Every structure is written in structure tokens, then in C-alpha cells.
């Protein structure tokens, strides 16, 4: 993870020296990248170095070992299975759904560092639970099929090459007003990535960020071993 040295210095100086006064508000601002040359700006380099070293040590911390490459892909992926499966260990919900676009990188076989999880999930997304009725649940399944697959956990389904659901499991039977509890990110819960069937639903915030859940899970594991399974099958007929 690369962090601009001058930005660290500016942020540090601002936090340590600024006094806030209700009489003043920011009306505009701009930023630019300024290269710091060691042979010219040695004072600046020496001031920044402790912060740089501290951040690099934190981001290089090894959390666990990964037995197989965790890659993105469709109709399912090892990185998607990894994230959605672990999320369900933190929250009591029927299914977990994320999106391929929100998982920003692959994780290769080998040591998983804290910095790598920040690359995977650079956003400040929080986990939330939504309650769906039968009609909304069908919309969710149709969305996954139309997209050719998205990361999910807790259900099984078969889709065809036309982007249609041909079979699926039912976590609940939807009798007498039953609902299904869906775990997702606040971004998706607000209709992000065209998940409009989530809009205007009551959001039960879990109180943990998605990235923090991934990091915490990894710190509790010696080894990660994720493979493709039969949670989603593409019917080629």
C-alpha cells in the first residue's frame, strides 16, 4: 500500500496544530501531489519517516496463510465465497450477498497481510441486515442470475445462459408472513449497484465494518482454504 508522504505530514500537522473555532468554516480547498526529494528535502523526509515506518509495519502484519489463490470471477469466485461465508459467522442471518465490484483485488496463495485486506476492501462499508419478503427474495435471485452471478452465501441456485433462475433453495417457506434475513453492506442496502429491491427497507446495522470483519476473521485463522462449490450452477443447455 503506497501512501503519499507529504499527505501524512500535512494531516499530522493539521491535527496537532489547528484549533477549531465556530466562527470559521472551510469555503474551498485544493490539493496537489508534491514530490519530496531526499537530497533536497531531508528535513521533511526525516519528519515523515516515523509515520511512514509505523504505517508500513502495520500494513505488512501477517494475519494468516492462504492455501489457494482467491480470485474474482463468475458465476462464483473463491474471493466471493471467502468474504460472504465469513460474514455469516459474525451475524445471525439467512444469507449474505455482496457484489463483485466491491471486492477490489485478488489474494494470491501465501501470507495474507493487513494491507492486502485494505486493498480488497478499501471502503468504509458497514454490515447491515435487511428483511425481505417472498417477492423481494425472488427479485434478489433474478438479479444474481441476470448479472451472471454475484458473491453470496447461504443459498443454492441454478441459472441458465440467458440469465434466468431455473431452480433455487428456500431458506424459509414464507408462510404466515415469514421473512428472510439478508446480510449485506450499507452501500448495497441503499440500492447500490442497481440492487433497487433493497431500497426503503429498514436497516439493522450490525456495528462492524466489512473490512474489520475480514481482518478479525483472518487473525483468528492459521490457514485459509477456500474452493469453488455448488452454491451456484450454470446450466449450459
N, C-alpha and C positions, 0 to 999 in steps of 0.2 A: 504494500500500500504506500503510495507516494503522497506526501503532504508538503505543500509549499512552505519553505522555511520562513519566508517573510510573513506569511499569513499567521504563523504561530506566534511570531514576535509581536505583530500588531495586536492580535487578540489578547495576548498576555499583558501588554502594556495598557490596553484599554481597560481590561478588567481590574488591574491593580491601581490605576491612577485616576479613573473617571469618577466623578461624583454626579449623581443624578439629581436634577432639580426639576420640579414640576413646571417651572417657567419655560423650559426649553423642550422642543421636540425636533426630531430629525425631519427635515423637509426634503432632502435629497442626499444621495451618496453615489460614489463610483468606486470601482476597484480595478486594479491592473496588476499583472504579474511583472515583478522586477527581479532580474537575475542578480544573485549575490555571488560575487567573485571572491574566492578565498584569498587571493593575493592582494586584493584591494580593500575588501570589507571584512578583514579579520576580526574586528571588534564585534560586528554583527554576527559573524559565524560563531564566535565563542559564546555569545549571549544565547544564541539559538540552540547550540549543541546539547545542553542538558535536556531540553524539551524534546528534541529530535530523538535522542537516545532512549528516553523514557517511553515515548510512543512506539518506537521500533521494538523495544523489549516486550512491550505488552502485546503488540500485534504478532510477534514471532513466537508467542507462547504456544506450545503444542498441547492440544486438547485431547486428542485420541488418534488412533491409527485406522486408516480406511483400507479395507482389503481389496475392493474393486473400484474402478472408475465410476463416479457418479455423474452421469451425463444427462443433458436435456434431450427431449425427443417426443415423438407422438406415435401411437395413441397414448403410450405411457412412457415414463422415464424413471431411471433409478434415482435421479435427484428429486423428482417429484414425489416418488414413493417414500423416500427418506424423510422429506420435510413434513408431508401430510401425516404419515404414520406417527412420527414423534410428537406432533402437536396433539394428537388424541390421547397421549399418555399424560398430558397436563390438564385436560379438561374433560368433563363428562358430557360427551355429545355423541350423536349417532354417526355423523360423517364429517369429514373435513374436506374442503375444496379450496384450492389456490389457483394461480394462473401461471402459465409458462413464462410470460413476460416479466413477472415479478421476481423470478429466480434468475439472477443476472450472470451466473457463471457456472461452469462445471467444476467438480472437485476430483482431482486425479488420485489414483491409488497412492497411499503413503500417509505421512503425517498430516493431520488437519490442524491448522493454526487458527488462532482467534482472528487474525487478519483475513484469512480466507473466508470465514463466515461473514465478515463485513463486506467482502466482495460479493458474496452470494446474496446477501440481503442488506443493501446499503440504506434502505429506507427505514423510517421510524414507525412502521406499521404495527398496530396493536391487534391482538386476537380478540374476536368478538363472537358471540353466539347469537344466531338468528333462529326463529321458529317458523317453519314452513308448513303449509297445508298440502293436501294431495296435489292440487292443481299447480302450486308453485314448485313442488318437488318434480313434477313432470317437466316443467319449464327448465329446471336445472339440468335434468337428464338430456333434454333436447339440445340445450346449449352445449354441453360437453360433446355430444355426438356431432353437432354442426361444426364445432371447432376441430373435429378430428381427434379429440382427446385433450384433457387438461389434468393437472395433478389432483388426485383425490384419494381418499381412504375411507373404508367403512362400507362400501357397496361393491357390487359386481354388475357389469353390463356388457352387452354385445352391440356393436354398431356396424352398419354396412358402409360400403364405399360412397354411398350417396349422402352420408351424414345423418342417418336416421337410426333411432334406437329400435333394435329388433327383440331385445329381451333385457330384463333388469331385475335386481333383487329389491325387496321391500323391507327396509329396516323396521318399519311399523306397518300395521294393516290399515291405518287411517279410519278406524271405527270410532264412533261416538266422539267425534271432534279431536281425535288424536293428531298430534303434530310431530314433526321430525326436527331434531335439534342439529343445526349446521354450524360448524366451526369454520371461521374464515378470517380474513384480515379486514380492518376497518375500511381500507380502500375499496375492496370488492363489495363490502356490505353497503357502501354508499353508491353502488351502481357502477363502479369502475370496471373497465374492460367489457363494457356492454352487458354486465350482469344486472339488467334492469329489474329482474324479478326479485331482487333483494331490496330495492328502494322502498322507503317508507315502512320498513319493518322495525319493530323495537329491537334495539341492540343491547345485549347484555355484555358489557365489557368485562373481560377476564382479568385485566390488570397486569398483563405481561406482554411485552413486545415480542413479535415473531422472532426477531434476531436473538433476543435474550433467551427464548425458549430453546432455540437451536444450540446456542453456546452452552447453556446449562445441561442440556441432554448430552452433548459431546463430552463435557467434563466428567460425566458420570459413567462413561463407557471406556473400556480399554480398547475395544475394536468395533468398528462399524462394518457390517456385512450386508449389503443391500443388493437384491436381484430383481429382475422382472418377474411378475407373477401373472395370474389370470384374472386380475380385477377388471380389466377391460380387454375385450377380444374384438378384433377387426374381422368381420365376415367378408371375405373376398368374393363371394358368389354374386 
